[in-house]
Amino acid sequence: ESVLSTTISMALDGSLWEHVFASVQVVLIGFVLSSIVAVPLGLTMGTYRIVQAVLEPLVNFIRYLPVTSFVPLFILWIGIGIEQRVAVIVFGVFFQQLVMIADSARSVQRDLVNAAYTLGTKRGDTVFHIVFPATLPSVLDVLRVTMGWAWTYLVVAELVAARSGLGYISLKAMRGFQVDVIFMAIAMIGILGLCTDQLFRGIRRLVAPWAN
């Protein structure tokens, strides 16, 4: 009841939506920037063995590094602001996306690729004309899963040097022992994560109906 009343109160005075917007902005910018690079690079990495041989060891090393340990470095390198928070999301999501999308590309039947070469498809066009359509459902699944991870990294991104956001008000509430505000912020992150999950499910049904 206390959590509900706090949520209603903050919603009515507008402060809740300010923090929600700040968090959504950070997650979406970080996720989109990561995905724009990870999707084509991951497909290329999974299609061409030489690219995989060059990138995979480094990617596998970096993706096991704890994101939290890089927060002070991002502050030193980038400064305090939305850029630093976006960098945390990108770092937390990008390398996971890269590996999972590369695995999806490797699952494409080689007969399809070889047939494309036989019909005159250039090697550079194979990724976008053959591999991408074949892996579209699994790529969308990867994006849906990693979007969930982006929401979990949000709290890490906003714990340091933030002035707004759901992670920020969680930290502020913790210092003041405001348990109701903490639970409210956690619930809002969960609701936003659920909404984006359902959005990706809808997109998958729309653009890849044959995979359902």
N, C-alpha and C positions, 0 to 999 in steps of 0.2 A: 504493500500500500504506500509506503514511504517512497519507494522507487518510482511508482506510478505518478504520485503527486509531484515529485521533483521533475519528472519528465514533462508533465503537463505544464508546470510552472515555467520551465525553461523554454518550452515550445511557444507559450503564449507571449513571453517577453522578447522572443526572437533570438536569444543568446544560443539556444540549441542549434538553430539552423545555421548560424554563423560558424560554429565549430564543425557541423556536419559538412558544410560546403568546403571548408578548409581541408578537411580530411579527404573528401571525395576528389578534390582538385589534386592533391598530392598523389593519391593512389592512381588516378587515371593518367596523369602526365607520366609518372614513372612506369606504369604498365605499358602504355602505348609506345613510349620511347624504347623500352626493352623489346617489345614484340616486333616492332618495325625492323629491328636489326636481327633478332633471334630467329624469326621465321625463315627468311631467305638464307641466312648463314647456316642455320641448322639443317635445312634441306640440302644445301650444297655440301655440308660436312657429311651427311648421311649418304649422299650419292657418289661422291668422288673420294676414293680411298686415300689419295695423297693429301687432300684437305683434312680428312679425318686424322691421318697420321701426324700432321703438323699441329693441329689444334687440340685434339682430344686429351693428351697428357696435361697440358696447361689448364684446360677447362675443368678437368676432373680434380686437379689440385685446388683451383680457386673455389669451386663450388662447395668444398668441405670446410672452408674457412668461416669462422663465426662472423656474422654480419655485425653484431654489436661491437666487436673489437675495432671495426673500421669507422665507427661514428666519430671518435675524436680526430681521426685522420681526415675525414671528409670536412670537418669543421675547419681544420688547419688549411686544407687545400682549397676548399670552395668558399668557406665563410659561413656565417649564420644567415639563414634565410630559407626560402622554399627550395632553392637549388640543392641544399644539403639534404633536406628531407626526401626530395625526389631521388637523389643519388643512392640513398639507403634502399629505397624500393627497387631501383634498377639493379643494384648489386645483389640484392636478395633474390630476385626473380630471374634475371637474364641467363645466368649460367645453368640454372635448372631447366629453363625453357630450351636452351641450346641442346643439351644432352637428350632430352625427351623427344624433341622434334627430329633430331638426327636419328634416333632409334626408330621413329616412325618412317623416316625416309628409307632406312635400311630394310624395312619390312616389305617394300614394294617389290613385286616380282621382277626379276631381271629380264624375263621374257618381254615385258612391256617396254623396257628401256632398249633392249636389243632390237625389237621390232621397230621402234622409232628411229634408231640409227639406220636400219635397213631401208626405211622409207625416206631417208634423206634429212632427218632432223639433226640440226647442229648440236654439238655437245653442250654449248652454252644455253641452248633453248630447252634442253631436256628437263631441267629442274622445274621450269615454270609451265611447260606444256604437258609433261608426263607425270613427274613426281608430285608436284603440288596438287593437281586434281585428285590423284590417287590417294594422297594422304590427308586431304582436306578434313574429313571427319575426325581423324585422330589428332590433327593439329588443333582443331577447335576444342577437343577434349583437353589437350595440354594447356591451352590458353585458359580454359575454364578452371582447371585445377590450380594453375599458377596465379590466377587472379585471387583465389582464396588465400594463397600464401602472401600475396601483396597486402591483403588486409591484416594478416598477422604481423607483418613487418611494420605496419603503420605505427603501432605503439612505440616500437623501438625508434622509429624516425622522429616521432614527436616528443619523446621524453627529454630531449636535450635542446635547449635554445629555441623552443617553439613558443609562440604567443597565442596560438589558437589551434583547434583540432581536438578530436575526441581523446587522443593519447595525452595531450596537454592537460585537459581538464581532469583526466584520471590521476595524473601525477599531482596536480594541484589539490584534488580532493583527498588523495592519500596523505598529504602533509597536514591537512586539516581534519583527518579522521572522518571524512564525509563518505561513509560506506554507500549510501543511497546514490550519490553521484557516480561513484566508481561502477556500481552495478548498472546504472543507466547508460554510461559510456560503453561498457562491455556489450550490453544488449543492443545498442545502436550499431556498433561495429558488426555484430552478428546479423542484424537485420539487413544492413547494407551489403554484407557479403552474400547473404541468401538471395537478395535481389539481383546482384550481378551474376550469381550462379544460374538463376532461372533465365536471365537474359541470354546467357551463352547457350543454354539448352534450347531456347527458342530460335536463336540464330542457326544453330546446328540443324534443327528440324527444317528450317526454311531453306538453307543453302545446300544441305546435303541430305535430302529426304530419303535417298536410297540406302543410307546407312542406318536408318532407324528400324 
